[in-house]
Amino acid sequence: MEFKSVKEIVDFCQELFDDIGFARAREWKAAQPGRKVIGYMPVYVPREIIHAAGMLPLGILGGGADMEVIHGDAYYQSYICRIPRSTIEMAVTGKLDFVDGMVFPSICDVIRNLSGIWMLLFKDRYVRYFDAPQNFKDDIGGVFYSNELREFREGLEKLAGREITDENLRNSIAVFNENRRWVNKVYDFRAAFPWKAPSAEVYLLMRAGMVLPVEEHTRLMQAYLSAAEAGKRRMRDNCRVVLTGVFCEQPPLNLIRSLEISGCYIVDDDFMLVNRWLLGDVPADGDPIGNLSRAFLHHSAQTAAKYEPDMAEKGRYLLDAIRARSADGVIFAAPSFCDPALLDQPMMISRLEALKIPYITMQYAENSGQMQPIREQSGTFADSIKLWSAS
Amino acid sequence: MSNGVVKSTSQIVQKEMIGRNYDRITGGDAKVSSTFVPGNLNELLMCFDIANNLPEINAIQNAMRKKSGDMIMEAERAGHSEDVCTYVKADIGMMAKGNIAPNGKPFPDPDILLLSYTGCFTFMKWFELLREQYKCPTVMLHVPYAADGKPTRNMRDYIVRQLKDEVIPALEKVSGIRFDIDRLREYLRKSAIAEDDMVWMLESTKHRPSPIDCYFGGVYYMGPIFTAFRGTDEAIEYYRLLRLEIQDRIDKGLCAQTPEGDMPEERYRLVVEGPPNWTSFRDFWHMFHEAGAVVVASSYTKVGGIYDYEGFRHDPDHPLETLADYCLGVYTNRNLPTRVDMLVRNISEYDADGLLINSIKSCNSFSAGQLVMLREIEKLTGKPGAFIETDLVDPRYFSAANVKNRLESYFQMIDQKRRAGGSAAIVA
């Protein structure tokens, strides 16, 4: 994989994004007998453990804007978000037939129950509901979480037919530390030069990380940064926004493009939190399970699916992002029927209003087609920010 | 009988009990905790003389009084999405409208929010939202999801540790009362006595005709055990009285009691999955009464805790562990295969004609996956299933004509199945 230009890299990522049959992951699996692929859903799973088992962690983020959901609608009632429908559609139409196991993180009741649907429909597959603690003390939530991590490790050992050693885990932790550093470099670069790293490109680059082996993704980000830094692109008179609420069902790529076209540079987001969930390096020596546990408890992102014990800290992650990225405002974009994002939103808004930070709210589904209202809303938002800042 | 509604003695007693709890909450003498119905820790709160206020029950009370619609719209005007849980919005709207309890007195601000995060993601957001309003101490009890069907030792230990190190110290601080484990044991002992009679009530519907309805009627019968009375002498007395009342109905060969009197004939025996609609509760029940349909078992009568599946009773010899087991065992904290197994067993053991699912618009904890459950249960039992959609407390999502049409079609389907020679299982 040798890329020279931004266009080549973005085209490659677009190809991966468009391929909902996961040809690349299938090739990876077929390349060596015994290889296994483990699918995972948003928001966070410790991919290090899957990697340490010699398996490919594969991010499943729904069927996207173009996939027609025919069977999936027969599995769900009228009022529900779209990601479970399209994920079931992918499964029952064979798009995930090469996936040896699925991991469903504790994000909401829909994804939680999807784990049960998987158990009922695919009885021969490995299925893991991955619970994370809502108590963040080492001797309470930490003990529980460490044991959950050990159970996860044991389950994958059984599936792999081999032991996952501490050394395997430490190596994988180091590999993902490296990946996370480059993810953060890309995000930092975009925040500093958003005209050089449009959000649709960065999004595709991060989506590639959901399907590629982590080492390959790291190299891809290195190539992108190198090409993007050298590129000459015109700076627009856009405002700078943080996009939040998009951590599970993904908006259509056109929505991301529309926001930027209408005058909003996205300088931070929560699209794929899994690759930035842990806020720093996880120590790559010592007890790997303990290290992963402590990183989750004490150095992980805030999101709607995670309890905030201290009310004063509620919204801190968003406010820090606004400050660190010098954002002018916030766009709350939530998938329809998304309990975590929509129930969290009023609390986040109250923090912004207290600080007089401008915001708008919008809802979408992964297959939303009409972008004109989005453009008008975000365009007006961008204009109003520009007008206020000029006065 | 008042306003043409037939009520049994136990229903009148139950109503008085719920009323007394509201009087205690609003009386100003007791410290008040808000907490949730599923897996609630009533016996533990009693150890600290803390009154137990349950926001779902408040929302239900408001819905049955036709007040919840305005409250929900009030919350939506304040920025809450139309898409989210209507219990939450009814609660927030109630606050905006003066926070008046069903007894007409204002609710006091809670002294503590006991966030028992059991079987429902929304609970967490709900109390984070309430914390913004009340700015009172909030203690989280995280109950892990029993994803593999059976709770694990790790889950149980985690809950016990939270009880010891987080919940009990928080309750001691709020109440000023030191925790006495023997007091807890005594309450748990009383819980188990009432629970025995409650299970007898649940199983009484195995009789033909069923003496009670275990969905519409069941929500009254389960009231004391799932709210503020588990662990009390009142609950023991209530379930003793209920048992006598039901036994009398069995002895007389009476069909299930409804608000319109005893059903004249039992034509259909159903198992129902999902909560009822509360805004049109009577109309909904009437549709069943009219058709001669009785609900012999329902998952909603397990929403607070499950007693009739694995024989759980509160165990005074292991006080904190038993509280953990109770929380872990809540119906919506069980994985879908376990829920399927429970309903299949209900259909078989209660000799039901099939399964009806009431899918609730704003409750994904119950609703997500129900159509898959329906197929699986039809496959395993050979009995027909049906699916209707309503909401908990938002009147905009109850379409009487649609529900009635679906029910009528379902009853016809059962009739056809009978005419075709019974309900032989498709899959043995």
Interface residues (C-beta under 8 A of the other chain):
Chain A: A74 Y75 Y76 Q77 S78 Y79 I80 P84 S106 I107 C108 D109 V110 R112 N113 L114 S115 G116 I117 M119 L120 L121 R128 Y129 D131 P133 Q134 N135 K137 D139 I140 G141 V143 F144 N147 E148 E151 A304 A305 Y307 E308 P309 M311 K314 A334 S336 F337 C338 D339 P340 L342 L343 D344 Q345 P346 M347 I349 S350 Q363
Chain B: A78 G79 H80 S81 D83 V84 C85 V88 L115 Y117 C120 F121 T122 M124 K125 W126 E128 L129 R131 E132 K135 T138 M140 H142 P144 Y145 A147 D148 T152 N154 M155 D157 Y158 R161 Q162 D165 E166 T332 N335 L336 P337 R339 V340 S359 K361 S362 N364 S365 S367 A368 G369 Q370 L371 V372 M373 E376 F387 E389
